[in-house]
Structure formats: C-alpha cells, structure tokens
C-alpha cells in the first residue's frame, strides 16, 4: 500500500508524470549509479590510473539488471547509503577486474554525480514541457489580443485590458524561466569526484587526479567544476529553486484561471470531459481541477526550495544529516513541477473562453472602470488633483444611483464645458483605453498571424 501521493496509484498522476517518475525510479537510479562507476573506470584508464583491460572488463561485466535487489535493500538500510552495497555486487560481477572498481572515489562522488545526471534528464523533460506550455500561451495571447476584459487590482475593477495581454504576462515569466533553465543547465550540472575529503589525495599529488575528473565529466556530459562541491550545495539549491520559481509562475496562471472559472466571473472554463471536476453530490459542479493542482504544486514546491536551503548548511567537509534531505526533496520537486506543467498545458489548450461574458463584466459597473480615462482627460484643464476629486465624487453618485458614468458626467456642466458630450462618450469606451496593451502583447508573442490595426499606444488625452 502506498504512503505518499507520489507513489499512490490513485494520486501519482496528479502529482507527477510517468516520464518524470521513470527518471527518478529505483531502476533508473541503479542504472545511473552503475553508469557512473563504469565511466569512472574508463576515465581512469584513459589517464593511466588503472589498467585499460580492467576498465574494459568492468564495462563489459557491470549489469544493474543482475543485482540482487533484496540484498541491496537490506545492506543499504544497514550501511545508510546504497553505493557500498552496490559496489560489492558489481565487483563480484567483474571478478578480478572488480578490484579496480570505485578507485579513489567516495560514496558521495558517485551519488552526487548520479543525482546530477538525473537532474539533467529531469530538466530536459521540464524544458520540453515548458516549451509546450509557452507555445500554447503564445497562441492564446495572439488569438485574444483584442478581446477586452476587466483588469483587476485587489480583486476590484481597475482598467480595461485584453485577455491576450493577460496571457502574454503569464507567458513573459515563462520565457524568462526558459532562459534561466538554460543557464542552470550550463552552470549547475557538475560532475562530483573528490575522494574522501574532497582533495583527491587517493590518486596522489600529481596532475592525474584532476585529469580523471575532467575525463569523467566529459564521459558523462557534465561540467568539470573548479573544486570539489561535497559541501557546497548551491548547484542543487539553484536547480530546485528554479523549479519552485517556475511552479510559482504556473501557480499564478492557475490562480487567475480558477478565479475566472468562478460562477460570478464565468469568463473561462477548463476543458470539459465527462466527470472531470464533478461533485459527488452536486450535479451542476464543474470544478477547475487543473488550476487547483497547479496552485497546490506551487505551494508544495515552495517548501521544497526552503528545505534545500536548509540542506545547504553543511558542516566542514562532509555533512552530518543535511545531505539526506536532498534525497527526498530533489525527486519530489521534479515530480511536482512536471505535473504542474502538464496540468497547465491541458487547461490552456482546451480553455473555453466566454468573450461576451468578459465584456459584460467590463460593463458591470456602468462604466466606472473608465474613471481614470476621464480624470486624465480633465487633468490638463483642471489639474490632476482637482480632476481626481471631481471624478471620484461623480463615480460615487453614479454608483449610488445605479446610473452609467457617462450619464453622470454629462449632467455636470463644468465637465461638459471642458470635454463636450462626444468626448465624454469616447472616454467611456473601454476599447479606446487600452494603452500599450497590444504593443506589449506583440512584443512577447512576436508577429501575429491575425490581421489588425497598427501597434500604437493610445494618444494622451
């Protein structure tokens, strides 16, 4: 019986994806540990530290599929780490050549390097999922570059904007995360090979030790660091921190979608499938499940990043406890973000958008959303503060009388004298006060296939 949502047959696809589970599965981990040991032997043979024949024998004989898993589980629990039990079995597979296995290495060298290789594969999956979501958001923003909706601050109507602009804001954060992802891959995916205390003393004082590390890095496609990072955990902290940051940006999308799905807004709905988001007792319910999972993943990822910062406080040349935190946190962080990105792509790809309801919501307050436009038109004539005070009073009167703002403005002779009836009506048109929303949206999504007017900002009143 499963004890966590990551392993549960019921919940695991809500908190991870099959591909990411494979990356961090026991089978993959043992294969990766074995690959690191074989790569180390090959690197050492190229440098001349061990006989080439021994490295060839190790490469030919080591087979993670032949491991006695029960014995490995039992001995790992006893030792506290899987590498010594693994090396024991692999050495047995190699016969006499096994005497050159794990030469000059320490347990953490092998485990850290394997973790970095898993992270490399995990980041590839994250990058692909991120690209898919970005493409779908780019399409969504382009399709709704002119769809007027209510901009909201503090959950109150603020100014009109477009739904395409809102989607482009979501996209812009993910575009920056894609750049950060490339930088993390270049900087933080490092090989680990330092020996017992990080100095590689077991390979002697000559240049061979550092040459082995460089060869090992090249063999595995990882960066060769300047110095052993056994207790300098900034690389993994940075990786998980980025996962949490991406999760937060996806969680922001989920938050906006969940609110827009609410009955009172009713501006969007997640893709429909029979039974999805259903209630056990209320037949009418259609809950925004994908958005809820995106929000949950964001909050859980925050804790993963926090835990990694705790794990970075390591003592001297080998940590007493913090390292173990990473074993739990790193796989779970990758699983959570993989699920969040998958849920976001699902939600965005089939999002049902009610443009009429969006416009109806803009008009819900009878034009009060256009108060700033009127104030800014009056400001050159009356001064900004006086204009603000006057329009605020008229907004209060219009709200109290449930009258359109345009009517309240037209009843004020001073405002009519300054602006005129036609200008008042123009200023109360939400589509005429979108500022640079179109231009900024285009700058995020690139040239649109949709024909439309030139990208120019609304002239100052």
N, C-alpha and C positions, 0 to 999 in steps of 0.2 A: 504494500500500500504506500502510495506516495505521500511525502510530508511537506512538500513545497509546491507553489504554483508553477515553478519552472519544470518540475518533473511530472506533475499531475497529468494524467491522460485527459482530464476534464478541462483544465485551465491552461495547459502549456502553450497552446497556440494563441492564447490571449496575452501571454507574457513572453513570447519568443517566437522564432520561426524555425522550421525544420532545418534550413540551411545553417543557421547560426548554432543550433543545438549540435549539429554534426561537427562544426569547428571545435566546440568545447566538450565533445563527448569523451568518455574514457578511452574508446578505441583510438580516436584521433590523437589524444594526448600521449598514449603509449607509443603510437607510431612516430609522433614528433620527437619524443624523448630518444627513441631509438635512432631516428634520423640524425639527431644532434650528435649522439655518440659515434655514429659511423662517420659523420662529416668531420668530427674532431680527429679521428684516426687518419682519415685521408689528408687532412691539413698537416698533421704532424709528420706523416710520411713524406709529403712534398718538401717540407723543411728539413727532413732528415733526423727528426727526433725519434721516430720509431721505424722499424724496417717496412719497406713498401709491401713486402709479402704479408706481413702481419695485418696491415691496413686492408689489403685485398681480401685476406681471409675473413676479417671482421665484416667487411661489406657483404661478402658472399653468405656468411652464416647467420648474421643477426636477422631474426624474423619475429616481429612482435606478435604475429598470429600464433606462434608456438609457445607463448608464455603461459605458465600455469597461473591463471587469474586468482584462484583462491589462495594459493600460496603467496602471491604478490599482495593481495589484500591483507592477509594475516601479518605478513612481515612489515608492510607499510605501517600498519597500526602499531606495531611494536617499536619500529625504528623511529617513526614520526615523519618520515619522508619516503617517497617511492623510489628514489634513484639507487640507493644501495641495494635494495631487493631486486630492482630491475637489472642492475649491472651484474649481480650474482648470476641471474638466469641467462643473461646474454653471454657472459663469459663461459658458462657451461656449453652454450650453443657453439661457441667459437673454438673450443678445445685449447690447444697450446697458444693459439693467437690471442685468446682471451686475456692473456697476461699483459697485453699492451692496450687493453680497453680502458677508457676513462683515465688515460695517462696524464697525471699532473692536474687533473680537474677536481673541483669540489661539487657537492650536490647542487649548490645554488647556481653554479655556472650552467649546469645542464637544464635545471628547471627554469631559470630566468630566460635562457635562450629559447627554450620551447615555448614559454609564455609569449615572448616577442613574436615568434613565428605564428602562433595562434592569433595574436593581435593583428599581425599583417593580413592574415586571411580574413579575420573579422572586419577589419577596416575596408577591405576590398568589397565585402558584402554591403557594408554600411554606405560606402561610396556609390555603389550601383543603385541602392535603394534611394539614396538622397538624390541622385540624378533623375531617377524616375519621378519622384515627387516634384522636383523642380520643374521638370518638363510639363507635368500636369498643371502645376500652378501657373506656369507661363501661358499655357493655353487658356486657362480660366481667366487670367487677368486681361489677355487680349480680347477674349470674347465679350468681356463686360467693361471695357474701357470707357464706355459712355453710359453705363447703367447707373442712374442716380440713386443714391441711398443716403440714409442719415448717418453722418459722422457723430459719434457719441463720446463724450468725456464725462467721467464719473457716472456712467450709465444714463446720462441726460443728453438730449439733442444738443449738438454743438453747431456744426456747419454741415451743409450738404457736401458729399464727395461721391466717388463712384465705387461700385463694388470691385471693379478692376483695380482701382488704386489700393483698396484694402488687401486684395490678393497679392498685389505687387509688393506691398510692405512685408507680407509674410515671406514672399519669395526672396526679397533682398537679404533677409537674415540668413536664409539657407544658402544663398550664393556665397556670402561671406564665410559661412561654415565650410563650404566646399574648398575654399582657399585655405582655411585653417587645417582641413583634413590633409591636403597635400603637404603642407608644412610639417605637420605631425609625423606623417609617414617618412619624410626626408630626415627629420631631426631625431625622432624618439625611438625608432625601431632599431635598437642596438644589440649587437652580439654581447654575450657575457662570457668572459674567460679570464679568471684571475687567480684561481687556486685558493688555498685555504684562507688566507687573509687578504687576498687581492693583489699580491705583489708578484705572482707567478714564480716564486722562489723555487718551486719544484722543478722548473725547467732550466734552472741555472741562471747565472748573471749575464749571459751573452745575449745577442740580438734574436736568437731563435724563438724565444718566448713570444715576443711581440709579433714576430713574423707568423707564428702559428695562429695568433689571434686574428691577424689580418686575413690569413688564408681561410680561417673558419668563417669569418664574416662574408668573404667573397663566395664561399661554398654555399652559404645559406641565404644570400641576398639581403644581409643586414648591414647596418653601418658599423664600422670599426671605431669605437669610442677612443678618446684620448687616454682614459684611465678607467680602472675597474669601478663599476657603479653598484656594487653589492648593497651599499647602504645609502646611496644617492638615488632616491626613487622618483625623481622629478619626471623622468620619461613616462613611466606608467601613470603617475599622478596627472600628467598633462593629457595622456590619452583618455583616461576616464573622465577627466574634467571636460574635455571636448565632447565626449558622448553625452554628458549631463547638459552641456550648453545647447547642443543640437536638440536634445529631448525637451529642453525648456522652450525653445522656439517652436517645436512641433506642438508642445502643450499649449502654447499661446493660440495656435491655429485651432486646436480642439476647444479651447475656452470660447473663442469667438463663435465657432460653429455651434457649440452647444447652446449658447445664448440665442443665436439666430434661429435655432430649431424650436425654441420655446414657443408655446401656444400664443403668447402675447405678441411676439415678434413675427413668427411664422414666415420668415423670409427665405429660409432654406430648409431642406430635409435631406438626411443621409440617404444613400441608395437603398431602395426597398428590395427586400427579399421576404418571402413568406415566413413569418415567425420571428424575423430579426427585430430585436428591441421590444419584443412583446411582453406584456404583463400577464402574470398567472391569474389575475382576477379582473383586470380592466381591459375589455376587448379593444378599446379605441387606442390604447397606448402604442407609441412608436418611439421608443427611447433612443437617443443618439449614442449608441453603444461604442462606435469607433472613437468618437470625440471623448467619451468618458475614459476609454483605455489610454488615449493619448495624454490626457490630464494625469491619470494615475501613474503612468510611466514617468512623466516629468518629475513628479514628486518623489517617486522612489529613486530615480537617478540622482536627484539632489543629495540624498542620503549616501549613495554610493560614492559620489565625489567627496563628500565630507569624510567618509571612512578612509578613503585613500589619503587624504591629508593627515589623518591620524596615523596611518601606517607609515608615513614618511618620516616620523620621528623615531629614528633608529639609533641604537647605541653602538658606539665605536665601529668595529669592522665587521660585525655580524649582529643582526638584530635579535632581541630576546622577545619574540612574540609578534611584533607588528607585521612581519613578512607573511604570516599566516592569514592575516586579514585579506591580503590581495587574492589569495586562492579562492575565496568566496566572492569577493566583490567584482573582480575583473570579468569572469564569465557572465555574472548576472547583469552587469552594466551593458554588455554587448547584447544579451538576450532582450533586455528591456527596450533598448533603442531600436533593435531590429523589428520588434513588434510594433512600436510606435510609428515607425516609418511606413510599415505595411498597412497599418490601420489608416494612416493619413492618406496614403495613395488610394486606398479603397474609397474613403469618404469623398475625396476631391474628384475622383474620376467619374463618379456617378451622382454627384451632388445635384439635387433638384432645386432650382433657383426660381423663386416667385418674384419676378421683376415688378409686377403690378403691386404686390404687397409691399415691396420695398418703397415704391413711390407713394403708396397710400400712407405708409408710416412717416415718410418725409412730410406729408401734408397733415399729419395727425394734429399738430398744434396750430393749424390755421396760419402757417407762415412765420411763426415765431423763430424758426430756425434761420430766418433771413435777417434777424435783427442786426447782426454785425455789418452786413452789407449796407443797410440803411444808415447806420451810425457812421460808417466810413465815408459815405456819400455826403452826409451832413457836416462832417468834421472840418473840411476846408472852409466852410461858411460860418460855422458856429463855434469852432474849437472842439477838440476831441472830448474833453470832459463834459462840456455842456451837452454835446450831441449824445453822449452815453447816457446822461441823466434823463434827457428828454425821451429817448427811445425806450429806455428801461421803464419809464412811467407809462408809456403807451402800450408796451408789452403787457404790463400788469393789468391795464384796463381791458385790453383785448382778451386776455385770459379770463378775467372776471366775467366779461360779457359773452364769452364764447364766440367772439367775433373774429373774422380774419384780420391779420395785422395790417394788410393793405387798406382795409376799410378804416381802421383806427387812425392810420397815418393820413388818409385822405380827409378825415374830419378835422385835422389840425391845420389851421390856416397858415401858420408860420412855416410848417413843413411843405405844404403845397406851394407856398410862395417861393421857397428855395428850390424845390425839386420839380414840381409840376406833377400832374396826375399820371402822365405816361411814364415818366421816370420812376415814380413810385411803383407802378405795376411791373416795370422791368426789374427793379431791385428786389422784388418779391418772387422772382422766378428762380427756383433752386438750380436749374440747369445753367443759369447765367453767372453763377458764383462758385465756380469750381477751381479757380486759381490755376495753379500749375499741375493739377492732378493728372491731366492727360500727358503732359510732357514728362513728368516724373515716372509715370507708369511705363511710358515708352522707353525711358532710359534704362529701366530694369528689364523689360521683356524683349527689347530690341525692336526692329521694324515689324509692324503688324501686317498681317495679310488682309485685315479688314480695311476697306476704304473709309476715309473720314477726313474731317477738316484738318487744317494745318495745326501743328502743336504750338500754340501760342498761349501765353498766360492772359487771363482776363485783365484788361486795362484798369488802372486805378480809377476809382470814381471821381 
